[in-house]
Amino acid sequence: MNNLRELTLRGTILGALITIVFTASNVYLGLKVGLTFSSAIPAAVISMAILRLFSGSTILENNMVQTQASAAGTLSSVIFVMPGLLMMGYWSNFPFWLTFAVCAAGGMLGVLFSIPLRHVMVVKSDLPYPEGVAAAEILKAGSKTDDKEANDGLKDIVFGGIIASIVSLFTNGFRLLSDSTAYWFTGGKSIFQIPMGFSLALLSAGYLIGIISGIAVLIGTIIAWGFGIPILSALTDYDTSQPLSKIAMGMWATDIRFIGAGTIAIAAVWTLLTLIKPVIEGLKTSLKTLRSDISVNDIERTDRDLSPKTIFIIMAGMLIILVATFHSFISDSGLSTGIAWLLVICAVLFAFIMGFLVAAACGYMAGLVGSSASPISGIAIVAAIAISLILLGLSETHGMLSSVEGTDFITALALFTTSVVLSIACISNDNLQDLKTGYLVHATPWRQQVALLIGCVVGAIVIAPILEILYNAYGFTGAVPRTNMDPTQVLAAPQATLMTTIAKGIFSHNLDWTMILIGLAVGATVIIIDLILAKKKTKFRLPALAIGLGIYLPPSITLAIFTGSLLSWIVKRQAYAKAQKLNLDPESEFKKVDRKASLIASGLIVGESLVGVILAIVIVISVTNGGGDAPLAIFPDLGDVSQYLGLFVFITICCLIIRRSLSALKR
């Protein structure tokens, strides 16, 4: 094994190319619906299929490619905060160097913070690490079958990608198909709707989270739209001449959504509280490891991390970069040198200490539920509230909130600091998952850690220009680059909208805590119910985070996600039934079916997201040359016809996914 290729130049280049694809996909998906997906498994499949064309490719080399690509794809979660700087009007674009520095320094610190946790949380732990184990199984299967499985997997990804690309082009480009529909009606003064979304990326996200989380998302949607909006509209004297959709969505955005925010926040805090013991153990192991004076030569290759000296040198470099970055951000505020440096030190220390604490928590959560299901946005909410309260105290002490400009600046600083913490958290969330994959395929940990660091740099380079392109093409909620833009095409950026609202509310002392407190009560109730279900050892659970998302996200999004989770349940039931009919082992056969369906789902996400990015480039070029925001629109005014067509295509593709997934049983 010592002579096998592992961290190679060709693998690094391939990893960088895959990184660009998945980072662009995740940035678009995250801004559109507030969700990202783990790119480890599709990256592993693509790597195996491509590297087999070269001589001497190995399982370890493929592992390095997926490690690098998944790190960069995960780093895109920084978009859960950073667009808020445009939403509040502090930035008018995304400065490349500031954005790059936040993503790169934060991401690399996330890698470094989680290295000492590898031994206790990966090697000695019985945490499931679902995505890490799945990626390892794919890598092993590909190496044993002369990459036939890798080729089949690549075909599934391409299949999903082509379908989603075509549908997305006809939906968002040609405007022939609608991406959602809703039937609105009233009962007395209460407003109701029956919604549905047709996004294939959301369908796929629902498949990947599974039926339990999907049901929880549906319950959250029912809380918001089956109870919240009808009750609120019944108690409100609204203008009946306005469309019902406009009235209800306004109530949801200004009131009901904060119930979801409260639910998400308490779910995140509860998760952190349940992790106190393993986090403390992880921190103790970290300190013990860093004090170790064992010679590198005495450590097995498969247990060799980056040396403490290397870790400290890189860490010091990242701290210097953060100091320079925050100083650059703060220097334009017009504050005195002393206060400016006080804010720099406060922000850097908060980002460093909070990042160190959440690294262990995120690593554990990823091991428990997987990177995709880990409540990163909830941690960002906690970080945003914490730094806002700290800066509020400093600001009031030094009179920085006496002007609108001062309040805007300190709010922007809170969001900017939170974005660093989020960069650390999301990479820590992914890092241990990748190291688990490496552990199972006998990779060299320090080489994986180098690949992760490279992935952070590549991802950081890509994120800023993609954000800039998407903003100029579609705009974000509350921040559009041009007037009279199509409101249906604006990217919701739900988490960034929430972070901005919370931070602005704290500094202006007018945050409406009523709905947030209701959300906290809802979340606490759900947590208690979930604990009761856990004690009864029932398969059905009630994850509070998923319910919070169901309340917080628009119903056209949550219904599409639930449909995807329902699809996963149907595929599972059909797979088991068909396997028993063919006298095959249901468990092993379902794994084949589920793997095939998951790769198709990944392809659907990538296809839709990439077309979204490509269309953004086309729109920017069109607008720059005096054209419109919909340069490819051929059928812009089909009305209900486009909704019926969208529904028909959506149902047809669902059936196609089930059929293709179940075809794995024939092999």
C-alpha positions in Angstrom: 0.0 0.0 0.0 2.9 2.3 0.6 3.8 2.5 -3.1 0.2 3.4 -4.2 -0.4 6.8 -5.8 -2.2 9.0 -3.4 -1.8 12.8 -3.5 -0.9 13.4 -7.2 -0.8 16.4 -9.5 -3.4 14.9 -11.9 -5.7 14.1 -9.0 -5.3 17.6 -7.6 -6.1 19.2 -11.0 -9.1 16.9 -11.5 -10.3 17.7 -7.9 -10.0 21.4 -8.7 -12.2 21.0 -11.8 -14.8 19.0 -10.0 -14.6 21.5 -7.2 -15.7 24.3 -9.6 -18.7 22.4 -10.7 -19.9 21.4 -7.3 -19.2 24.8 -5.7 -21.2 26.5 -8.4 -24.0 24.0 -8.0 -24.1 24.4 -4.2 -23.9 28.2 -4.3 -26.9 28.4 -6.6 -28.9 25.8 -4.7 -28.1 27.4 -1.4 -29.2 30.9 -2.5 -32.3 29.5 -4.2 -33.7 27.3 -1.4 -31.3 27.4 1.6 -30.0 23.9 1.1 -26.7 22.4 0.0 -25.8 18.8 -0.8 -22.8 16.7 0.0 -20.6 16.3 -3.1 -18.4 13.5 -1.7 -20.2 10.6 -3.3 -20.7 12.0 -6.9 -17.1 13.3 -6.8 -15.9 9.8 -5.9 -17.8 8.3 -8.8 -16.7 10.9 -11.3 -13.1 10.6 -10.2 -13.1 6.8 -10.6 -14.6 7.0 -14.1 -12.1 9.6 -15.3 -8.9 8.4 -13.6 -9.3 4.9 -14.9 -8.4 6.4 -18.3 -4.9 6.9 -16.9 -2.4 4.3 -15.9 -1.8 3.5 -12.3 -4.8 5.1 -10.8 -5.6 3.8 -7.3 -8.4 3.9 -4.7 -6.3 6.2 -2.6 -5.9 8.7 -5.5 -9.7 8.6 -6.1 -10.2 9.2 -2.4 -8.0 12.3 -2.5 -10.0 13.8 -5.4 -13.3 13.3 -3.6 -11.8 14.7 -0.4 -10.7 17.9 -2.2 -13.9 18.3 -4.1 -16.2 17.7 -1.1 -14.4 20.3 1.0 -14.8 23.0 -1.6 -18.5 22.1 -2.2 -19.1 22.4 1.5 -17.4 25.7 1.8 -20.2 27.2 -0.3 -22.3 27.2 2.9 -20.8 30.7 3.5 -23.6 32.0 1.3 -25.9 31.4 4.2 -24.6 34.7 5.7 -22.5 36.8 3.2 -25.3 38.0 0.9 -26.8 39.8 3.9 -24.2 42.5 3.4 -25.9 43.3 0.1 -29.4 42.9 1.5 -28.7 45.6 4.1 -27.1 47.9 1.5 -23.6 47.9 3.1 -22.0 46.3 0.0 -23.0 46.8 -3.6 -21.0 43.8 -4.8 -18.8 41.0 -3.5 -15.2 42.3 -3.1 -13.1 39.4 -4.4 -10.2 39.6 -1.9 -12.4 40.1 1.2 -14.7 37.2 0.2 -11.7 35.0 -0.8 -9.9 35.7 2.5 -13.0 34.9 4.7 -13.7 31.7 2.8 -10.0 30.5 2.6 -8.9 31.5 6.1 -12.1 30.3 7.8 -12.1 27.0 5.8 -8.5 26.2 6.5 -9.0 26.9 10.2 -11.9 24.5 10.0 -9.5 21.8 8.7 -6.9 22.5 11.3 -9.4 22.6 14.2 -10.8 19.2 13.3 -7.5 17.4 12.8 -6.9 16.7 16.5 -10.4 15.3 16.7 -9.8 12.6 14.1 -8.5 9.9 16.5 -11.4 10.2 19.1 -14.2 10.9 16.6 -13.2 8.7 13.7 -10.8 6.0 14.7 -12.2 5.2 18.2 -15.8 6.3 17.7 -18.8 4.3 16.7 -20.5 7.2 15.0 -22.1 6.1 11.8 -20.7 8.8 9.4 -23.3 7.9 6.8 -21.9 9.8 3.8 -18.3 9.0 4.7 -19.0 5.3 4.9 -21.1 5.4 1.7 -18.2 7.1 -0.2 -15.8 4.5 1.1 -18.1 1.7 -0.1 -18.3 3.2 -3.5 -14.5 3.6 -3.7 -14.0 0.0 -2.6 -16.6 -1.3 -5.1 -15.1 0.7 -7.9 -11.6 -0.7 -7.2 -12.9 -4.3 -7.1 -15.0 -4.3 -10.3 -12.5 -2.8 -12.7 -14.5 0.5 -12.4 -17.6 -1.0 -14.0 -19.6 0.4 -11.1 -17.9 3.7 -11.5 -18.9 3.9 -15.1 -22.5 2.9 -14.3 -22.5 5.5 -11.5 -21.2 8.2 -13.9 -23.9 7.3 -16.4 -26.5 7.8 -13.6 -25.1 11.2 -12.7 -25.0 12.2 -16.4 -28.5 10.9 -16.8 -29.8 13.0 -14.0 -27.7 16.0 -15.1 -29.0 16.0 -18.7 -32.7 15.7 -17.7 -32.4 18.5 -15.1 -30.5 20.7 -17.5 -33.2 20.3 -20.2 -36.0 20.9 -17.8 -34.3 23.9 -16.2 -33.6 25.4 -19.6 -37.3 25.1 -20.6 -38.3 26.4 -17.1 -36.0 29.3 -16.3 -34.7 30.0 -19.8 -37.4 29.5 -22.4 -40.2 30.0 -19.7 -42.3 27.2 -21.2 -42.6 25.3 -17.9 -43.6 26.7 -14.6 -41.4 25.9 -11.5 -44.4 25.9 -9.1 -48.1 26.3 -8.7 -50.5 27.1 -6.0 -54.3 27.2 -5.5 -55.4 30.0 -3.1 -58.7 30.2 -1.3 -60.3 31.6 1.8 -62.5 30.2 4.7 -64.0 33.3 6.2 -61.1 35.7 6.5 -58.6 32.9 6.8 -56.3 32.4 3.8 -55.2 28.9 2.6 -53.2 27.5 -0.2 -52.5 24.2 -1.8 -48.9 24.6 -3.2 -46.5 22.5 -5.2 -43.0 23.0 -6.5 -41.5 21.3 -9.6 -37.8 21.8 -9.0 -35.9 18.6 -9.7 -33.0 19.8 -7.4 -35.5 20.1 -4.5 -36.9 16.7 -5.4 -33.5 15.3 -5.2 -32.7 17.0 -1.9 -35.8 15.5 -0.5 -34.7 12.0 -1.7 -31.4 12.4 0.0 -32.8 13.5 3.4 -35.2 10.6 3.5 -38.8 10.0 4.5 -38.5 10.8 8.3 -37.0 14.3 7.7 -39.4 14.7 4.8 -42.4 14.1 7.0 -41.0 16.6 9.6 -40.6 19.2 6.9 -44.2 18.6 5.9 -45.4 19.0 9.5 -43.5 22.3 9.6 -45.3 23.4 6.5 -48.7 22.5 7.9 -47.8 24.4 11.1 -47.0 27.5 9.0 -49.7 27.3 6.3 -52.4 25.1 7.9 -52.5 27.0 11.2 -50.2 30.0 11.3 -51.3 31.9 8.2 -55.0 31.1 8.5 -55.0 32.2 12.2 -53.0 35.4 11.5 -55.1 36.3 8.5 -58.3 35.7 10.4 -57.1 38.2 13.1 -55.8 40.8 10.6 -57.7 43.4 8.7 -56.0 43.1 5.3 -56.8 44.8 2.0 -59.2 42.4 0.3 -58.5 44.0 -3.1 -54.9 42.6 -3.0 -54.1 39.1 -4.3 -54.4 36.5 -1.6 -50.9 35.3 -2.5 -49.4 38.7 -1.8 -51.1 39.1 1.5 -50.3 35.6 2.8 -46.7 35.7 1.7 -46.3 39.1 3.3 -47.6 37.7 6.6 -45.3 34.7 6.3 -42.2 36.8 5.6 -42.7 39.3 8.4 -44.2 37.0 11.1 -44.6 33.3 10.6 -41.0 32.8 9.2 -39.6 33.9 12.6 -41.4 31.0 14.2 -39.3 28.8 12.0 -36.2 30.8 13.0 -36.9 30.2 16.7 -37.5 26.5 16.1 -34.2 26.2 14.1 -32.3 28.1 16.8 -33.5 25.9 19.7 -32.9 22.8 17.7 -29.3 23.9 17.1 -28.7 24.8 20.8 -30.2 21.5 21.9 -27.9 19.6 19.5 -24.9 21.5 21.0 -26.0 20.7 24.5 -26.3 17.0 23.8 -22.8 17.1 22.4 -21.1 18.7 25.4 -19.6 15.5 26.7 -18.1 14.3 23.3 -17.0 17.9 22.6 -15.1 18.1 25.9 -13.5 14.7 25.1 -12.6 15.9 21.7 -11.0 19.1 23.1 -9.0 17.1 25.7 -7.7 14.8 23.0 -6.8 17.8 20.8 -4.7 19.3 23.5 -3.1 15.9 24.4 -2.3 15.3 20.7 -0.8 18.7 20.3 1.5 18.2 23.3 2.6 14.8 22.1 6.3 14.4 21.5 6.1 11.0 19.7 8.4 10.8 16.7 6.7 10.8 13.3 8.6 7.7 12.3 7.0 5.8 15.2 3.5 6.4 13.8 1.9 4.2 11.2 1.3 5.8 7.8 -2.5 5.3 8.2 -2.4 7.2 11.5 -0.1 10.1 10.6 -1.7 13.6 10.8 -0.1 16.9 9.9 2.5 17.6 12.6 1.6 20.0 15.5 4.3 22.4 14.2 2.8 22.5 10.8 -0.7 23.0 12.2 0.5 25.9 14.4 2.4 27.6 11.5 -0.6 27.4 9.1 -3.0 28.5 12.0 -0.8 31.5 12.7 -0.8 32.4 9.0 -4.6 32.2 8.9 -4.9 34.4 12.0 -2.7 37.0 10.4 -4.9 36.9 7.3 -8.0 37.3 9.4 -6.5 40.3 11.2 -5.6 41.9 7.9 -9.1 41.1 6.5 -11.0 42.5 9.4 -8.8 45.6 9.5 -9.5 46.2 5.8 -13.2 45.8 6.5 -13.2 48.1 9.5 -10.7 50.8 8.2 -13.4 52.4 6.0 -15.7 53.0 8.9 -14.2 56.3 9.9 -13.6 55.1 13.5 -10.6 56.1 15.5 -7.5 53.9 15.4 -8.0 52.6 18.9 -11.7 51.7 18.5 -11.0 50.1 15.1 -8.3 47.9 16.5 -10.5 47.0 19.5 -13.2 45.8 17.0 -10.6 43.9 14.9 -9.3 42.0 18.0 -12.8 41.3 19.3 -14.0 40.0 15.9 -10.9 37.8 15.3 -10.9 36.4 18.8 -14.7 35.6 18.6 -14.3 34.0 15.2 -11.3 31.9 16.4 -12.7 30.8 19.7 -16.3 30.2 18.5 -14.9 28.5 15.4 -12.8 26.2 17.6 -15.8 25.3 19.8 -18.2 24.6 16.9 -15.6 22.6 15.0 -15.9 19.7 17.5 -19.7 20.1 17.6 -20.0 20.1 13.8 -17.7 17.2 13.4 -19.8 15.1 15.8 -23.1 16.1 14.2 -21.8 15.2 10.8 -20.7 11.8 12.2 -24.2 11.3 13.7 -26.5 12.5 10.9 -24.2 13.2 7.9 -22.9 16.5 6.5 -26.0 17.3 4.5 -28.4 17.0 7.4 -26.2 18.7 10.0 -27.8 22.0 11.3 -25.1 24.4 10.1 -27.6 27.2 9.5 -28.7 26.8 13.1 -25.2 27.2 14.4 -24.9 30.3 12.2 -28.0 31.8 13.9 -26.5 31.2 17.3 -23.1 32.7 16.2 -24.9 35.7 14.7 -26.9 36.4 17.9 -23.8 36.0 20.1 -21.5 38.3 18.1 -24.4 40.8 17.7 -24.9 41.0 21.5 -21.1 41.4 22.1 -20.8 44.1 19.5 -24.0 45.8 20.8 -22.3 46.2 24.2 -19.1 47.6 22.7 -21.0 49.9 20.4 -23.2 51.4 23.1 -20.2 51.9 25.3 -18.4 53.8 22.6 -21.4 55.6 21.1 -21.2 53.9 17.7 -25.0 53.5 17.3 -25.8 57.2 17.4 -26.0 57.4 13.6 -27.6 55.3 10.9 -24.2 54.8 9.3 -22.7 53.6 12.6 -25.6 51.1 13.1 -25.3 49.8 9.5 -21.5 49.4 10.0 -21.7 47.4 13.2 -24.5 45.3 11.8 -22.4 44.5 8.8 -19.4 43.7 11.0 -21.6 41.2 12.9 -22.6 39.5 9.6 -19.0 39.5 8.4 -17.7 37.9 11.6 -20.5 35.3 11.4 -19.4 34.4 7.9 -15.9 33.5 9.2 -17.4 31.3 11.9 -19.7 29.6 9.3 -16.7 28.9 7.1 -14.9 27.2 10.0 -18.1 25.3 10.9 -19.0 24.0 7.5 -15.5 22.7 6.8 -15.3 21.0 10.2 -18.7 19.5 9.3 -17.2 17.9 6.2 -13.7 17.2 7.2 -14.2 14.3 9.6 -16.7 12.7 7.1 -13.8 12.7 4.6 -11.3 11.4 7.1 -13.7 8.6 7.9 -13.7 7.6 4.2 -9.9 7.8 4.2 -9.8 5.6 7.4 -11.9 2.9 5.8 -9.8 2.8 2.6 -6.5 3.1 4.5 -5.5 6.5 3.3 -2.8 8.7 4.8 -4.5 11.2 7.0 -1.9 14.1 6.5 -2.2 13.8 2.8 -6.0 14.0 3.0 -5.6 17.1 5.2 -3.4 18.7 2.6 -6.1 17.9 0.0 -8.7 19.5 2.2 -6.6 22.7 2.6 -6.2 22.8 -1.2 -9.9 22.3 -1.7 -10.6 25.3 0.6 -8.4 27.6 -1.4 -9.9 26.5 -4.8 -13.4 26.8 -3.4 -12.6 30.3 -2.0 -11.4 31.4 -5.4 -14.6 30.3 -7.1 -17.2 31.5 -4.6 -16.8 35.3 -5.0 -17.2 35.4 -8.8 -20.2 33.0 -8.8 -21.9 35.1 -6.1 -21.3 38.2 -8.2 -22.7 36.6 -11.4 -25.8 35.3 -9.6 -26.5 38.6 -7.9 -26.2 40.6 -11.1 -28.4 38.1 -13.0 -31.1 37.3 -10.5 -30.7 39.5 -7.4 -31.4 38.5 -3.8 -34.5 39.1 -1.7 -34.2 42.7 -0.6 -31.3 43.4 -2.8 -31.6 43.7 -6.6 -29.0 45.3 -8.9 -31.7 46.8 -11.3 -35.3 48.0 -11.0 -38.1 46.1 -12.6 -36.5 42.7 -12.3 -38.6 39.6 -12.5 -39.6 38.9 -8.9 -40.1 35.2 -9.6 -36.5 34.8 -10.6 -35.0 36.5 -7.5 -32.9 34.2 -5.3 -34.5 33.9 -1.8 -31.2 33.4 0.1 -33.4 32.4 3.1 -30.7 32.0 5.7 -28.9 35.3 4.8 -32.3 37.1 4.9 -32.9 35.7 8.4 -29.4 36.5 9.7 -29.7 40.1 8.4 -33.1 40.6 10.0 -31.9 39.2 13.3 -28.7 41.3 13.4 -30.5 44.5 12.3 -33.3 43.9 14.9 -30.7 43.4 17.7 -28.8 46.6 16.9 -32.0 48.7 16.4 -33.7 47.3 19.5 -36.8 46.5 17.4 -36.5 42.8 16.8 -40.0 41.3 17.3 -39.3 38.5 19.7 -42.9 37.3 19.9 -42.8 35.0 16.9 -39.2 33.9 17.8 -40.4 32.9 21.3 -43.4 31.0 19.8 -40.8 29.2 17.6 -38.7 28.4 20.6 -41.8 27.0 22.3 -42.7 24.9 19.2 -39.1 23.7 19.0 -39.0 22.7 22.7 -42.3 20.8 22.3 -41.0 19.0 19.3 -37.7 18.1 21.1 -39.7 16.6 24.0 -41.9 14.6 21.7 -38.8 13.3 19.9 -37.2 12.3 23.2 -40.3 10.3 24.0 -40.2 8.6 20.6 -36.5 7.8 21.1 -37.2 6.2 24.5 -39.9 4.1 22.9 -37.3 3.0 20.3 -39.7 3.6 17.4 -38.4 4.1 13.9 -40.3 7.3 13.5 -38.6 10.4 14.9 -39.4 14.1 14.8 -36.3 16.2 14.1 -36.9 19.7 15.3 -34.5 21.2 12.7 -36.5 19.7 9.8 -39.8 21.1 11.3 -38.1 24.5 11.6 -37.1 24.4 8.0 -40.7 23.4 7.0 -42.0 26.6 8.7 -39.1 28.8 7.5 -38.9 27.9 3.8 -41.6 28.8 1.2 -44.2 26.0 0.7 -43.4 25.5 -3.0 -39.9 24.5 -1.8 -41.0 22.3 1.2 -43.6 20.4 -0.8 -41.1 19.6 -3.5 -38.7 18.4 -0.8 -41.4 16.2 0.8 -42.2 14.7 -2.6 -38.6 13.7 -2.9 -38.6 12.1 0.5 -41.8 10.3 -0.4 -40.1 9.1 -3.6 -37.3 7.6 -1.5 -39.9 5.7 0.5 -41.6 4.4 -2.6 -38.3 3.3 -4.1 -37.4 1.5 -0.9 -40.7 -0.3 -0.7 -40.6 -1.3 -4.3 -37.0 -2.5 -4.0 -37.8 -4.7 -1.0 -40.8 -6.1 -2.7 -39.1 -6.8 -6.0 -36.0 -8.3 -4.2 -38.2 -10.7 -2.2 -40.1 -11.7 -5.4 -36.7 -12.5 -7.1 -35.5 -14.4 -4.0 -32.7 -11.8 -3.4 -31.4 -10.4 -0.2 -33.6 -7.3 0.4 -31.0 -5.3 2.3 -28.1 -5.7 -0.1 -30.3 -5.2 -3.1 -31.8 -2.1 -1.7 -28.3 -0.6 -1.1 -27.7 -1.0 -4.9 -31.0 0.6 -5.7 -30.5 3.4 -3.2 -27.0 4.1 -4.4 -28.3 4.4 -8.0 -31.1 6.7 -7.0 -28.8 8.8 -4.9 -26.4 9.3 -7.9 -29.3 10.2 -10.2 -30.5 12.7 -7.5 -27.0 14.2 -7.4 -27.0 14.5 -11.1 -30.4 16.3 -11.0 -29.1 18.8 -8.5 -25.9 19.5 -10.4 -27.7 19.7 -13.8 -30.4 22.2 -12.6 -27.8 24.3 -10.6 -25.3 24.5 -13.4 -27.9 25.6 -15.9 -28.9 28.2 -13.3 -25.4 29.5 -13.2 -25.0 29.4 -17.0 -28.3 31.3 -17.5 -27.0 33.8 -15.0 -24.0 34.5 -17.2 -26.3 34.8 -20.2 -28.5 37.3 -18.4 -25.5 39.4 -17.2 -24.2 39.6 -20.8 -27.7 40.5 -22.1 -28.2 43.2 -19.5 -24.7 44.6 -20.0 -25.4 45.0 -23.7 -28.8 46.7 -23.1 -31.0 43.6 -23.3 -33.6 42.2 -20.9 -33.5 40.0 -17.9 -35.0 37.1 -19.8 -33.1 36.9 -23.1 -34.1 33.3 -23.9 -37.8 33.6 -23.0 -39.8 32.3 -25.9 -43.1 31.5 -24.0 -43.3 34.2 -21.3 -47.1 34.5 -21.0 -48.6 31.0 -21.1 -50.3 31.3 -17.7 -51.9 28.2 -16.4 -50.7 26.1 -19.4 -47.1 26.4 -18.2 -48.2 25.2 -14.7 -50.0 22.1 -16.1 -47.0 21.4 -18.3 -44.6 21.8 -15.4 -46.7 19.4 -13.3 -46.8 16.8 -16.1 -43.1 16.9 -16.6 -42.4 16.7 -12.9 -44.6 13.6 -12.4 -43.1 11.9 -15.6 -39.6 12.4 -14.2 -40.6 11.0 -10.8 -41.8 7.8 -12.5 -38.6 7.7 -14.6 -36.4 8.0 -11.5 -38.3 5.1 -9.8 -38.0 2.9 -12.9 -34.3 3.6 -13.5 -33.4 3.1 -9.8 -35.2 -0.3 -9.7 -33.3 -1.4 -12.8 -30.3 -2.0 -10.4 -32.1 -5.1 -9.2 -31.6 -6.8 -12.6 -27.8 -6.9 -12.3 
